[in-house]
Amino acid sequence: MTEGFCTLAAGLCGGVVESTPYIGHPAYKAMGAGAGYAIATGLFVGLGGVFGYLPFFVDWIPAAAVAPILIYIGIEVVAQAFAATPARHGPAVSLAFLPSLAFLVGLEMSSLLSATGARLESLGGEMAETVRTLSLLGNGFIISALLWGAATAELIDQRFRRSGAYFLAGAVLCLFGVIHSPAPQGTLFLPWRLESPIPFHFALAYGIAGLTVAAAGWLAREPAAG
């Protein structure tokens, strides 16, 4: 929670990337790391930004040396997501991965289009629809993943009103581009200034889902047999 708060504080100060190593902590602790690890990392990166030695390390360390570390941390984070949650919430964790995967695939496809000199507007047919769908699903993936996972977990536990509330929150966020933004760069917007009807379509879909799930909580449950 401390590192999450620091990341939010950095964002309010203009930071555009996460500033604290808030992932992979179980693996770091297993290797003997303590609170000093987070402090030392923050100081190293912060001083690197002040004195400018970070680009030197980025250029000096080959990508082949960094990739295994990222894969290791990724495996650890995915494993932790399932290990740290109740087994019954496994489907919710799995569903929460989908927006992140969409963002990753969409990012790679965008890089491929840029490398070939093609533009999204020049694509047609199913390929164009696939790229647009991945972009819409991936934009705001951190928030949408949290909403999907939380709504599904509450639905599994039969807390229908709470689950519906998460869907309704998603409906509001769609209207401002926090999630599923159709803007070219996935940015925020005011709904009355955007010509595209897509945010309203998403908001309607989330709203119907939320009301449907919430209404299920009012239905009388059938008495148990026997």
C-alpha positions, 0 to 999 in steps of 0.5 A: 500500500505504501508503494501504491500510494507513492506511485499515485503521489508521483502521478499527481506530481507529473510522473508518467510511469510507476516509480516504485517496484511494487511487483514480485515482492514474494520472490524478492523476500524469498531471496532475502530482500527487505524494506531497504530494497524498495528504498535503495531502488527508489534512490537509485532511479531517482538519482539516475533521473537527476544525474542522467546515468540511467540512459547509460545503463539502459544502453549498456545492459543488453536486452537479452539480459533483461528479458529473462528477469521480466519473464521471471517476474511475470511468472511470479506475479501470475502465480501470486495472483492465483496463490493469494486469492481463494481458489473459488475466485480463480475464474475472476483472476483469469478474466482479469488477465484479458484486458492486459493480454489485449493491450499486449497483443494490440501493442505488438500489432501496432508496432508491426503496422508501424514497421511496415508503414501501414496505417490502421485507416488503410486496413479493411475487413476483419483485420481492421476490426480485430485491431480496433477491438484490441485497442478498445479492450486494452485502453485503460486495461489496469482499471478495467481488469480491476473492475472485471476481476472484482465484479466476477469475484463478487458474482461468484460469492453471490453478492449481486449488488456489489457486483452490479455496482462494479459494472455500473462504475465501469459504465461511468468510466467508459463515458470519460475514456478511463477505460475503453477509450476510442481516442487515437492515443487512448486518452481521456475526453469529455463525452459531449466533445467526442463525435464517436458513439462508442463510449455510449455503447460501452456505457450502455453495455456495462449499465445493462450488465450492472442492472441485470446482476444487481436485480438478481440479488432481489430475486427470491432464492429457491429453497434447498431441496430436502 
